[in-house]
Amino acid sequence: MAPQLGKLLLLLGLGLAVLGAFIWLGGGSLLSWFGRLPGDIRVERPGFRLYVPLVSILLVSLLISLIIWLVRRLG
């Protein structure tokens, strides 16, 4: 079981590195909508700023759940 877990962690790490490089090199403009979705709470007042990205976090959770489901289904 350990070799399979090692391969999975390596693939996830490489995927995160590719995604990070993509955003860092200017591809982040494609993701500019992320964090500004309807349902994300933003309150700005003088001396106070509150930001709660509810819908964005739900979207990330859904994506991660889908990836885990696919890995379990295919593996």
C-alpha distances in whole Angstrom, upper triangle without the diagonal:
4,6,5,6,9,10,11,13,14,16,17,18,20,21,23,25,26,27,29,30,32,33,35,36,38,36,36,40,38,36,39,39,36,37,40,40,42,41,40,42,44,47,49,52,54,52,49,46,44,41,38,36,36,35,33,31,30,30,27,26,26,25,21,21,22,19,16,18,18,14,13,16,15,12
4,5,5,6,9,10,10,12,14,15,16,18,20,21,22,24,26,27,28,30,32,32,34,37,35,35,38,37,35,38,38,35,36,40,39,42,40,39,41,43,46,48,51,53,51,48,45,42,40,37,36,35,35,33,30,30,30,27,25,26,25,21,22,23,20,17,19,19,16,15,18,17,14
4,5,5,6,9,10,10,12,14,15,16,18,20,21,23,24,26,27,29,30,31,33,35,33,34,37,35,34,37,38,35,36,40,39,42,41,40,42,44,47,49,52,54,52,49,46,44,41,39,36,36,36,33,31,31,30,27,26,27,25,22,22,23,19,17,20,19,15,15,18,16,13
4,5,5,6,9,10,11,12,14,15,16,18,20,21,23,24,26,27,29,30,32,34,31,32,35,33,32,35,35,32,34,37,37,39,38,37,40,42,45,47,50,52,50,47,44,42,39,36,34,33,33,31,28,28,27,24,23,24,22,19,19,19,16,14,16,15,11,12,14,13,9
4,5,5,6,9,10,10,12,14,15,16,18,20,21,22,24,26,27,28,30,32,30,30,33,32,30,33,33,30,31,35,34,37,36,35,37,39,42,44,47,49,47,44,41,38,36,33,31,31,30,28,26,26,25,22,21,22,20,17,17,18,15,13,15,15,11,12,15,14,11
4,5,5,6,9,10,10,12,14,15,16,18,20,21,22,24,26,27,28,31,29,29,33,31,30,33,34,31,32,35,35,38,37,36,38,40,43,44,47,49,47,44,41,39,36,34,32,32,32,29,27,28,27,23,23,24,21,18,20,20,17,15,18,17,14,15,18,17,14
4,5,5,6,9,10,11,12,14,15,16,18,20,21,22,24,25,27,29,27,28,31,29,28,32,32,29,31,35,34,37,37,35,38,40,43,44,48,49,48,45,42,39,36,34,32,32,31,29,27,27,26,23,22,23,20,17,19,19,15,14,17,15,12,14,16,14,12
4,5,5,6,9,10,10,12,14,15,16,18,20,21,23,24,26,28,25,26,29,27,26,29,29,26,28,31,31,34,33,32,35,36,39,41,45,46,45,42,39,36,33,31,29,28,28,25,23,23,22,19,19,19,17,14,15,15,12,11,13,12,9,11,14,12,10
4,5,5,6,9,10,10,12,14,15,16,18,20,21,22,24,26,24,24,28,26,25,28,28,25,27,30,30,33,32,31,33,35,38,39,42,44,42,40,36,34,31,29,27,27,27,24,22,23,22,18,18,19,17,14,16,17,13,12,15,15,12,14,17,16,14
4,5,5,6,9,10,10,12,14,15,16,18,20,21,22,25,23,24,27,26,25,28,29,26,28,31,31,34,34,32,35,36,39,40,44,45,43,41,38,36,33,31,29,29,29,26,24,25,24,20,21,22,19,16,18,19,15,15,18,17,14,16,19,17,15
4,5,5,6,9,10,10,12,14,15,16,18,20,21,23,21,22,25,23,22,26,27,24,26,29,29,32,32,31,34,35,38,40,43,45,43,41,37,35,32,30,27,28,27,24,23,23,21,18,19,19,16,14,16,16,12,13,16,14,11,14,17,15,14
4,5,5,6,9,10,10,12,14,15,17,18,20,22,20,20,23,21,20,23,24,21,23,26,26,29,29,27,30,31,35,36,39,41,40,37,34,32,28,27,24,24,24,21,19,20,18,15,15,16,13,11,14,14,10,11,14,13,11,14,17,15,15
4,5,5,6,9,10,10,12,14,15,16,18,20,19,19,23,22,20,23,24,22,23,27,27,30,30,28,31,31,34,36,39,40,39,36,33,31,28,27,24,25,25,22,20,22,20,17,18,19,16,14,17,17,14,14,18,17,15,18,20,19,18
4,5,5,6,9,10,10,12,14,15,16,19,17,18,21,20,19,23,24,22,24,27,28,31,31,29,32,33,36,37,40,42,40,38,35,33,30,29,26,27,26,23,22,24,21,18,20,21,17,16,19,18,15,16,19,18,16,19,21,19,19
4,5,5,6,9,10,11,12,14,15,17,15,16,19,17,16,20,21,19,21,24,24,28,28,26,29,30,34,35,38,40,39,36,33,31,28,26,23,24,23,20,19,20,18,15,17,17,14,13,16,15,12,14,17,15,14,18,19,18,18
4,5,5,6,9,10,11,12,14,16,14,14,17,16,15,18,19,17,19,22,23,26,26,24,27,27,31,32,35,37,35,33,29,28,25,24,21,22,21,18,17,19,17,14,15,17,14,12,16,16,13,15,18,17,16,19,21,20,20
4,5,5,6,9,10,10,12,14,14,14,18,17,16,19,21,19,21,24,25,29,29,27,29,29,32,33,36,38,36,34,31,30,27,26,23,25,24,21,20,22,20,17,19,21,17,16,20,20,17,18,22,20,19,22,24,23,23
4,5,5,6,9,10,11,13,11,12,16,15,15,18,20,18,21,23,24,28,29,27,30,30,33,34,37,38,37,35,32,31,28,27,24,26,24,21,21,23,20,17,20,20,17,17,20,19,16,19,22,20,19,23,24,22,23
4,5,5,6,9,10,11,9,10,13,12,11,14,16,14,17,20,20,24,25,23,26,26,30,30,34,35,34,32,29,27,24,23,20,22,21,17,17,19,17,14,17,18,14,14,18,17,15,18,20,19,19,22,24,23,23
4,5,5,6,9,10,9,9,13,13,12,14,17,15,17,20,21,25,25,23,25,25,28,29,32,33,32,30,27,26,23,23,20,22,22,18,18,20,18,15,18,20,17,16,20,20,18,20,23,22,22,25,27,26,26
4,5,5,6,9,9,10,13,13,13,16,18,17,19,22,24,27,28,26,28,28,31,31,34,35,34,33,30,29,26,26,23,26,25,21,21,24,21,19,22,23,20,20,23,23,20,23,26,24,24,27,29,27,28
4,6,5,7,5,7,10,10,10,13,16,15,18,20,21,25,27,24,27,27,30,30,34,35,34,33,29,28,25,25,22,25,23,19,20,23,20,18,21,22,18,19,23,22,20,22,25,23,23,27,28,27,28
4,6,6,5,4,8,9,8,10,13,12,15,17,19,22,24,21,24,23,27,27,30,31,31,29,25,25,22,22,19,22,21,17,18,21,18,16,20,21,18,19,22,22,20,23,26,25,25,28,29,28,29
4,6,7,7,10,12,12,13,16,15,17,19,22,25,27,24,26,25,28,27,30,31,30,29,26,26,23,24,21,24,24,20,21,24,21,19,23,24,21,21,25,25,23,26,29,28,27,31,32,31,32
4,6,8,10,12,13,14,17,17,19,21,23,27,29,26,29,28,30,30,33,34,33,32,29,29,26,27,24,27,26,22,24,26,24,22,25,26,23,24,27,27,25,28,30,29,29,32,33,32,33
4,5,7,9,10,11,14,15,17,19,21,24,26,24,26,25,28,28,31,32,32,30,27,27,24,25,23,26,24,21,23,25,22,21,25,25,23,24,27,27,25,28,30,29,29,33,34,33,34
4,5,6,8,9,12,13,16,17,19,22,24,22,25,25,28,28,31,33,33,31,27,27,24,24,21,24,22,18,20,22,19,18,22,22,19,21,24,23,22,25,27,26,26,30,31,30,31
4,5,5,6,10,10,12,14,16,20,21,19,22,21,24,24,28,29,29,27,24,23,20,21,18,20,19,16,18,20,17,16,20,21,18,20,23,23,22,25,27,26,27,30,31,30,32
4,5,5,8,10,13,13,15,19,21,19,21,21,24,24,27,29,29,27,24,24,20,21,18,21,19,16,19,21,18,18,22,22,20,22,25,24,24,27,29,28,29,32,33,32,34
4,6,8,9,12,13,14,17,20,19,22,21,25,25,29,31,31,29,26,25,21,21,18,20,18,15,18,19,16,16,20,19,17,19,22,21,21,24,26,25,26,29,30,29,31
4,5,5,9,10,11,15,17,15,18,18,22,23,26,28,28,26,22,21,18,18,14,17,15,11,14,16,13,13,17,17,15,17,20,19,19,22,24,24,25,28,28,28,30
4,5,8,8,10,14,16,14,17,16,19,20,23,25,26,24,20,19,16,17,14,16,15,12,15,17,15,15,19,19,18,20,23,22,22,25,27,27,28,31,32,32,34
4,6,5,7,10,13,11,14,14,18,19,23,25,26,23,20,18,15,15,12,14,12,10,13,15,12,13,17,17,16,19,21,21,22,25,26,26,28,30,31,31,33
4,5,6,10,12,10,13,14,17,19,22,25,25,22,19,17,13,13,9,11,9,7,10,12,10,10,14,14,13,16,18,18,19,22,23,24,25,27,28,29,31
4,6,9,10,7,10,10,14,15,19,21,22,19,15,13,9,9,6,9,8,6,9,11,10,11,14,15,15,17,19,20,21,23,25,26,27,29,30,31,33
4,7,8,6,9,9,13,14,18,21,21,19,15,13,10,10,8,10,9,8,11,13,12,14,16,17,17,20,22,22,23,26,27,28,30,32,33,34,35
4,6,6,9,11,14,16,20,23,24,21,17,15,12,11,8,9,7,7,10,11,10,12,15,15,16,18,20,20,22,24,25,26,28,30,31,32,34
4,6,8,10,14,16,20,23,24,21,18,16,13,12,9,9,7,9,12,12,12,15,17,17,18,21,22,22,24,26,27,28,30,32,32,34,36
4,6,9,12,16,19,22,23,20,17,14,11,9,8,6,5,8,11,10,11,14,15,16,18,20,20,22,24,25,26,28,30,31,32,34,35
4,6,10,13,17,20,20,17,14,11,8,6,4,5,6,7,9,10,11,13,15,16,17,19,20,22,24,25,26,28,30,31,32,34,35
4,7,10,13,17,17,14,11,8,6,5,6,7,9,10,12,13,15,16,18,19,21,22,23,25,27,28,29,31,33,34,35,37,38
4,7,10,13,14,11,8,6,5,6,8,10,12,12,14,16,17,18,20,22,23,24,26,28,29,31,32,34,35,37,38,40,41
4,7,10,11,8,6,5,6,9,11,13,15,16,18,20,21,22,24,25,27,28,30,31,33,34,36,37,38,40,41,43,44
4,7,8,6,5,6,8,12,14,17,18,19,20,22,24,24,26,28,29,30,32,34,35,36,38,40,41,42,44,45,46
4,6,5,6,9,12,15,18,20,22,22,24,26,27,28,30,32,33,34,36,38,39,40,42,43,44,46,48,49,50
4,6,8,11,14,18,20,23,25,25,26,29,30,31,32,35,36,36,38,40,41,42,44,46,47,49,50,52,52
4,7,10,14,17,20,23,25,25,26,29,30,30,32,34,35,35,38,40,40,41,44,45,46,47,49,51,51
4,7,10,13,17,19,22,22,22,25,27,27,28,31,32,32,34,36,37,38,40,42,43,44,46,48,48
4,7,10,13,16,18,18,19,22,23,23,25,27,28,29,31,33,34,35,37,38,39,41,43,44,45
4,7,10,12,15,15,16,18,20,20,22,24,25,26,28,30,31,32,34,35,36,38,40,41,42
4,6,9,12,11,12,15,16,17,18,21,22,22,24,26,27,28,30,32,33,34,36,38,38
4,6,9,9,9,12,14,14,15,17,19,20,21,23,24,25,27,29,30,31,33,35,36
4,6,5,6,9,10,11,12,14,15,16,18,20,21,22,24,26,27,29,30,32,33
4,6,5,6,9,10,11,12,14,16,16,18,20,21,22,24,26,27,28,30,31
4,5,5,6,9,10,10,12,14,15,16,18,20,21,23,24,26,27,28,30
4,5,5,6,9,10,11,12,14,15,17,19,20,21,23,25,26,27,28
4,5,5,6,9,10,10,12,14,15,16,18,20,21,22,24,26,27
4,5,5,6,9,10,10,12,14,15,16,18,20,21,22,24,25
4,5,5,6,9,10,11,12,14,15,17,18,20,21,23,24
4,5,5,6,9,10,11,12,14,15,17,18,20,21,22
4,5,5,6,9,10,11,12,14,15,16,18,20,21
4,6,5,6,9,10,10,12,14,15,16,18,20
4,5,5,6,9,10,11,12,14,15,16,18
4,5,5,6,9,10,11,12,14,15,16
4,5,5,6,9,10,11,12,14,15
4,5,5,6,9,10,10,12,14
4,5,5,6,9,10,11,12
4,5,5,6,8,10,10
4,6,5,6,9,10
4,5,5,6,8
4,5,5,6
4,6,5
4,6
4
